[in-house]
């Protein structure tokens, strides 16, 4: 948030807290869920977005309808191929979209997998400017209802946390994600720290901070402390690959260590030097994901119907 906008926001919330901490918390939650503009900023982002958009031109595009009239967007690649193959789901991070995930999508599709990539509400082709964890989990459930269970799921940052929340069935009113393997890339293991940081940034006092966090329970039926993906990993007992960079400045590497400590089914791979965003297209990361998924090999003898030519690797944001 730019400095001037932050100052205005802090002042507005300070005045509102004096009148009603509850209303201040609700207003802060709306701001917390406000997603960035989908329009790329800067030459590097524009080039990456354009390359990703070109890559996805040949993919099938499917609208996913969610409760309350909201919608998400899905891309499917290799969906027209004959025979049994792995089905993989890919989810993006906050403020991102599938255009920035195409190096990963391409690596999965090149081995013959059917790949489903989703734009959460407020992102990419889904449109809108609003997202919270409940909506992300609804999106994953809608993708599963549309395409069937997944052999593997790969999520970056917020998208990886959403996969974990979904696979663990932490929202009982939503069908849990059925997946064989899970890969998280630079993903948080719990969300309470993020709400605390946001509250400090916008100047919330204790009562308004409590009201902010209470909005999570109102919308999902679960308290903020229940969204503990690290604890959930210990109970799911399914193969999991955790990829993180120790130089990640957005999501602390302590989250990766927490995942890794959850059980023997979790493999930790340090991708140091790639930070939080470049990590999704780094060659060592793509190779590690392919090795992890190759333990359950795709049947390449069924006659893949190519839907597009895979472009070369490119730098990501």
Secondary structure in CASP SS format (residue, H / E / C, confidence):
PFRMAT SS
TARGET T0000
AUTHOR 0000-0000-0000
METHOD secondary structure of the structure
MODEL  1
X C 1.00
X C 1.00
X H 1.00
X H 1.00
X H 1.00
X H 1.00
X H 1.00
X H 1.00
X H 1.00
X H 1.00
X H 1.00
X H 1.00
X H 1.00
X H 1.00
X H 1.00
X H 1.00
X H 1.00
X H 1.00
X H 1.00
X C 1.00
X H 1.00
X H 1.00
X H 1.00
X H 1.00
X H 1.00
X H 1.00
X H 1.00
X H 1.00
X H 1.00
X H 1.00
X H 1.00
X H 1.00
X C 1.00
X E 1.00
X C 1.00
X C 1.00
X C 1.00
X C 1.00
X C 1.00
X C 1.00
X C 1.00
X C 1.00
X H 1.00
X H 1.00
X H 1.00
X H 1.00
X H 1.00
X H 1.00
X H 1.00
X H 1.00
X H 1.00
X H 1.00
X H 1.00
X H 1.00
X H 1.00
X H 1.00
X H 1.00
X H 1.00
X C 1.00
X E 1.00
X E 1.00
X E 1.00
X E 1.00
X E 1.00
X E 1.00
X C 1.00
X H 1.00
X H 1.00
X H 1.00
X C 1.00
X E 1.00
X E 1.00
X E 1.00
X E 1.00
X E 1.00
X E 1.00
X E 1.00
X C 1.00
X C 1.00
X C 1.00
X C 1.00
X C 1.00
X C 1.00
X C 1.00
X C 1.00
X C 1.00
X E 1.00
X E 1.00
X E 1.00
X E 1.00
X E 1.00
X C 1.00
X C 1.00
X C 1.00
X C 1.00
X C 1.00
X C 1.00
X H 1.00
X H 1.00
X H 1.00
X H 1.00
X H 1.00
X H 1.00
X H 1.00
X H 1.00
X H 1.00
X H 1.00
X H 1.00
X H 1.00
X H 1.00
X C 1.00
X C 1.00
X C 1.00
X E 1.00
X E 1.00
X E 1.00
X E 1.00
X E 1.00
X E 1.00
X C 1.00
X C 1.00
X C 1.00
X C 1.00
X H 1.00
X H 1.00
X H 1.00
X C 1.00
X C 1.00
X C 1.00
X E 1.00
X C 1.00
X C 1.00
X H 1.00
X H 1.00
X H 1.00
X H 1.00
X H 1.00
X H 1.00
X H 1.00
X H 1.00
X H 1.00
X H 1.00
X H 1.00
X H 1.00
X H 1.00
X H 1.00
X H 1.00
X C 1.00
X C 1.00
X E 1.00
X E 1.00
X E 1.00
X E 1.00
X E 1.00
X E 1.00
X E 1.00
X C 1.00
X H 1.00
X H 1.00
X H 1.00
X H 1.00
X H 1.00
X H 1.00
X H 1.00
X H 1.00
X H 1.00
X H 1.00
X C 1.00
X C 1.00
X C 1.00
X C 1.00
X C 1.00
X C 1.00
X C 1.00
X C 1.00
X C 1.00
X C 1.00
X C 1.00
X E 1.00
X E 1.00
X E 1.00
X E 1.00
X E 1.00
X E 1.00
X E 1.00
X C 1.00
X C 1.00
X C 1.00
X C 1.00
X E 1.00
X C 1.00
X H 1.00
X H 1.00
X H 1.00
X H 1.00
X H 1.00
X H 1.00
X H 1.00
X H 1.00
X H 1.00
X H 1.00
X H 1.00
X C 1.00
X C 1.00
X C 1.00
X H 1.00
X H 1.00
X H 1.00
X H 1.00
X H 1.00
X H 1.00
X H 1.00
X H 1.00
X H 1.00
X H 1.00
X H 1.00
X H 1.00
X H 1.00
X H 1.00
X H 1.00
X C 1.00
X C 1.00
X C 1.00
X H 1.00
X H 1.00
X H 1.00
X C 1.00
X E 1.00
X H 1.00
X H 1.00
X H 1.00
X H 1.00
X H 1.00
X H 1.00
X H 1.00
X H 1.00
X C 1.00
X C 1.00
X C 1.00
X E 1.00
X E 1.00
X E 1.00
X E 1.00
X E 1.00
X C 1.00
X C 1.00
X C 1.00
X C 1.00
X C 1.00
X C 1.00
X C 1.00
X C 1.00
X C 1.00
X H 1.00
X H 1.00
X H 1.00
X H 1.00
X H 1.00
X H 1.00
X H 1.00
X C 1.00
X C 1.00
X C 1.00
X C 1.00
X C 1.00
X E 1.00
X E 1.00
X E 1.00
X E 1.00
X E 1.00
X C 1.00
X C 1.00
X C 1.00
X C 1.00
X C 1.00
X C 1.00
X C 1.00
X H 1.00
X H 1.00
X H 1.00
X H 1.00
X C 1.00
X H 1.00
X H 1.00
X H 1.00
X H 1.00
X H 1.00
X H 1.00
X H 1.00
X H 1.00
X H 1.00
X H 1.00
X H 1.00
X H 1.00
X H 1.00
X H 1.00
X C 1.00
X C 1.00
X C 1.00
X C 1.00
X C 1.00
X C 1.00
X C 1.00
X C 1.00
X C 1.00
X C 1.00
X C 1.00
X C 1.00
X C 1.00
X C 1.00
X C 1.00
X C 1.00
X C 1.00
X C 1.00
X C 1.00
X C 1.00
X C 1.00
END
